[in-house]
Amino acid sequence: MLRQDSQDAPLFGEEDAGIRKSKIKHPLASFFHLFFRTSAIVVYLLCDILSSQFIICMVTIILLLSCDFWTVKNVSGRLLVGLRWWNHVDAAGRSHWVFESRKTHRANTTSTADSRIFWLGLIVCPVFWIIFVFSTIFSFKIKWLAVVIMGLVLQWANLYGYVRCKVGGKSNLRNMAKNFLGVQILQQAMKKKERP
């Protein structure tokens, strides 16, 4: 069962209102947002050079991916863009997904640099893991398939959760895509009518 809230959540780091919006307000969170995800990709690409033992490489990559998942979900999402998501089980045992975004009435709560770093890292890294999935299948490195699927799943889960937070509680992703396509088709039709 899905539940979406757009509540004002107590997020740490909101007291710094005097920093310009173009500077990075949270350099440590930005660093770790990118560090674990890029480290997992680098270790995967260089694992044959770093170690000939598959288990050591696999455990290292999975640990980096797990640290990345936790850091993005619990720290950098809150600090860099004011979004968070989690699963809540009620007393009846039903699972509820909660997607929250910080209310925008507060001035200077996020910087554009922080936001760019967050979304760039969140979107680009899963693309690498998709490429890795196909490369392991086509190169017949089946032992690596579990590792790259784990990377894809963990990174995709964070991407999906934060996109749901960004979209908001009232709209469905499928409806949003249909509306976007409808608007694009309407704009193209209007452009064709305007031409002589």
C-alpha positions as CSV (number, residue, x, y, z in Angstrom):
1,M,0.0,0.0,0.0
2,L,1.4,3.4,-1.0
3,R,1.0,6.5,1.0
4,Q,2.5,9.8,0.0
5,D,2.9,12.7,2.3
6,S,4.2,16.2,1.7
7,Q,4.8,17.2,5.3
8,D,7.3,19.7,6.6
9,A,9.9,17.3,8.0
10,P,12.5,18.3,10.6
11,L,15.6,18.3,8.4
12,F,19.0,19.1,9.8
13,G,21.1,21.8,8.2
14,E,18.2,24.2,7.7
15,E,19.4,26.9,10.0
16,D,22.1,28.1,7.5
17,A,20.0,30.8,5.7
18,G,22.8,33.2,5.0
19,I,24.7,31.2,2.3
20,R,24.3,32.1,-1.4
21,K,22.2,29.7,-3.4
22,S,24.9,29.0,-6.0
23,K,27.6,27.8,-3.6
24,I,27.7,24.2,-2.2
25,K,26.1,24.4,1.3
26,H,26.9,20.9,2.3
27,P,30.3,19.9,0.8
28,L,30.7,16.8,3.0
29,A,27.3,15.4,2.1
30,S,28.0,16.2,-1.6
31,F,31.3,14.4,-1.4
32,F,29.9,11.2,0.2
33,H,26.9,11.3,-2.1
34,L,29.3,10.9,-5.0
35,F,32.1,9.0,-3.3
36,F,30.5,5.7,-2.5
37,R,28.7,5.4,-5.9
38,T,31.7,6.3,-8.0
39,S,34.0,4.1,-5.8
40,A,31.7,1.1,-6.4
41,I,31.9,1.8,-10.2
42,V,35.7,2.3,-10.1
43,V,36.3,-0.9,-8.1
44,Y,34.0,-2.9,-10.5
45,L,35.9,-1.6,-13.5
46,L,39.4,-2.1,-11.9
47,C,38.7,-5.3,-10.0
48,D,40.8,-7.5,-12.3
49,I,43.8,-5.2,-11.7
50,L,43.2,-4.6,-8.0
51,S,42.7,-8.3,-7.0
52,S,42.4,-11.6,-8.7
53,Q,40.0,-12.9,-6.1
54,F,36.4,-12.5,-7.0
55,I,35.0,-12.7,-3.5
56,I,37.1,-9.8,-2.2
57,C,36.0,-7.6,-5.2
58,M,32.4,-8.6,-4.8
59,V,32.3,-7.9,-1.0
60,T,34.0,-4.6,-1.5
61,I,31.6,-3.5,-4.2
62,I,28.5,-4.6,-2.2
63,L,29.8,-2.8,0.9
64,L,30.3,0.4,-1.2
65,L,26.8,0.1,-2.7
66,S,25.3,-0.5,0.7
67,C,27.1,2.6,2.1
68,D,25.9,4.6,-0.9
69,F,22.3,3.4,-0.5
70,W,22.3,4.4,3.2
71,T,24.0,7.7,2.7
72,V,21.8,8.8,-0.2
73,K,18.6,7.7,1.5
74,N,19.3,9.0,5.0
75,V,21.7,11.9,4.7
76,S,22.3,13.5,1.3
77,G,18.7,13.4,0.1
78,R,17.6,15.4,3.2
79,L,20.5,17.8,3.2
80,L,21.0,18.5,-0.5
81,V,17.4,18.6,-1.8
82,G,15.1,18.3,1.2
83,L,13.6,15.0,0.2
84,R,13.2,11.7,2.1
85,W,11.4,8.5,1.7
86,W,10.9,5.3,3.8
87,N,8.6,2.4,4.5
88,H,6.4,2.3,7.6
89,V,4.5,-0.8,8.9
90,D,1.4,0.1,10.8
91,A,-0.1,-1.9,13.8
92,A,-2.2,-4.0,11.4
93,G,0.9,-5.1,9.6
94,R,0.3,-3.1,6.4
95,S,3.2,-1.5,4.7
96,H,3.0,2.2,3.8
97,W,5.5,4.0,1.6
98,V,6.0,7.6,2.7
99,F,7.5,10.1,0.2
100,E,8.2,13.6,1.7
101,S,9.5,16.9,0.4
102,R,10.4,19.9,2.4
103,K,7.9,22.7,2.1
104,T,9.3,25.6,0.0
105,H,8.2,28.5,2.2
106,R,11.6,28.7,3.8
107,A,14.2,30.9,2.1
108,N,17.6,29.5,1.1
109,T,17.0,25.9,2.3
110,T,18.8,24.3,-0.7
111,S,21.4,25.6,-3.1
112,T,21.3,25.0,-6.9
113,A,24.8,23.5,-6.8
114,D,23.8,20.9,-4.1
115,S,20.7,20.1,-6.1
116,R,22.6,19.6,-9.4
117,I,25.2,17.4,-7.6
118,F,22.4,15.3,-6.1
119,W,20.4,14.7,-9.2
120,L,23.4,14.3,-11.5
121,G,24.8,11.5,-9.2
122,L,21.4,10.0,-8.7
123,I,20.6,9.7,-12.5
124,V,24.0,9.0,-14.1
125,C,25.2,6.2,-11.8
126,P,22.3,3.8,-12.5
127,V,23.0,4.2,-16.2
128,F,26.4,2.8,-15.6
129,W,25.0,-0.2,-13.8
130,I,22.5,-0.8,-16.7
131,I,25.5,-0.8,-19.1
132,F,27.3,-3.2,-16.7
133,V,24.3,-5.6,-16.7
134,F,24.3,-5.8,-20.5
135,S,28.1,-6.1,-20.7
136,T,28.2,-9.0,-18.2
137,I,25.5,-10.8,-20.1
138,F,27.1,-10.3,-23.6
139,S,30.6,-11.1,-22.3
140,F,29.4,-14.2,-20.5
141,K,30.8,-13.1,-17.1
142,I,27.8,-14.6,-15.3
143,K,29.6,-14.6,-11.9
144,W,29.4,-10.8,-12.0
145,L,25.8,-10.7,-12.9
146,A,24.6,-10.8,-9.3
147,V,26.9,-7.9,-8.3
148,V,25.8,-5.7,-11.2
149,I,22.1,-6.5,-10.6
150,M,22.6,-5.6,-6.9
151,G,24.2,-2.3,-8.0
152,L,21.3,-1.6,-10.4
153,V,18.6,-2.4,-7.8
154,L,20.1,-0.3,-5.0
155,Q,20.7,2.7,-7.2
156,W,17.4,2.4,-9.0
157,A,15.5,2.2,-5.6
158,N,17.0,5.5,-4.5
159,L,16.3,7.1,-7.9
160,Y,12.7,5.9,-7.8
161,G,12.1,7.0,-4.2
162,Y,13.5,10.5,-4.8
163,V,11.6,10.9,-8.1
164,R,8.4,10.0,-6.2
165,C,9.3,12.6,-3.5
166,K,10.0,15.2,-6.2
167,V,6.8,14.5,-8.1
168,G,4.7,14.9,-4.9
169,G,1.9,13.1,-3.2
170,K,-0.9,14.0,-5.5
171,S,0.4,12.8,-8.8
172,N,1.2,9.4,-10.2
173,L,4.3,8.9,-12.3
174,R,2.4,7.3,-15.1
175,N,-0.2,10.1,-15.2
176,M,2.6,12.6,-15.2
177,A,4.3,11.0,-18.2
178,K,1.0,10.8,-20.1
179,N,0.3,14.5,-19.3
180,F,3.8,15.4,-20.4
181,L,3.4,13.5,-23.7
182,G,0.0,15.1,-24.3
183,V,1.4,18.6,-23.8
184,Q,4.3,17.8,-26.2
185,I,1.9,16.5,-28.9
186,L,-0.4,19.6,-28.4
187,Q,2.6,22.0,-28.7
188,Q,3.8,20.3,-31.9
189,A,0.3,20.4,-33.4
190,M,0.1,24.2,-32.5
191,K,3.4,24.8,-34.1
192,K,2.3,23.1,-37.3
193,K,-0.9,25.2,-37.4
194,E,1.0,28.4,-37.0
195,R,3.2,27.8,-40.1
196,P,1.9,29.3,-43.3
